[in-house]
Amino acid sequence: MKRILSLLIVAAVVFASVPGFADTSGKFQDGFKRIMTSPFQVSNNVRTEGNNAKFLPFGLTGGFLKGCFYMVKEMVGGTMDMVTSPIDSLHK
């Protein structure tokens, strides 16, 4: 419970500090959104692969593994967007 509360506090501070950057053009918010919505990749891929599979257990397993891969990919991409958002605003 403490961990969730601290995560919510950090998220609130991050959202409150975004206007402090010099015109990040939404890249910081997009990165944060990518990180927060990345767990939905697992359920989306499990559903899609399960519906397309001829043998359901293989479809569910493949969808879970594919979803985990895409979740990590979205988290890394979102983190990179958040980290590099101040750098892009310096070059404008």
SULNOR-V428853 format. One record per pair of residues at least 24 apart in sequence whose ideal C-beta (glycine too) atoms are under 10 Angstrom apart, sorted by the first residue. I is the first residue (numbers start at 1). J is the second residue. Records with the same first field share a line. If there is no record, write none. Layout:
I=J  J
This chain:
11=35  36
14=82
18=82  85
20=86
21=85  86  88  89
22=86  89  90  92
23=85  88  89  92
24=81  82  84  85  86  87  88  89  92
25=85  88  89  92
26=81  85
27=80  81  82  84  85  86  87  88  89
28=78  81  82  83  84  85  86  88  89
29=81  82  85
30=77  78  81  82  85
31=74  75  77  78  79  80  81  82  83  84  85
32=78  79  81  82  85
33=74  78  81
34=73  74  75  76  77  78  79  80  81  82
35=71  74  75  76  77  78  79  81  82
36=74  75  78
37=71  74  78
38=67  70  71  72  73  74  75  76  77  78
39=67  68  71  74  75
40=67  70  71  74
41=66  67  68  69  70  71  72  73  74  75
42=66  67  68  69  70  71
43=67  71
44=70  71
45=69  70  71
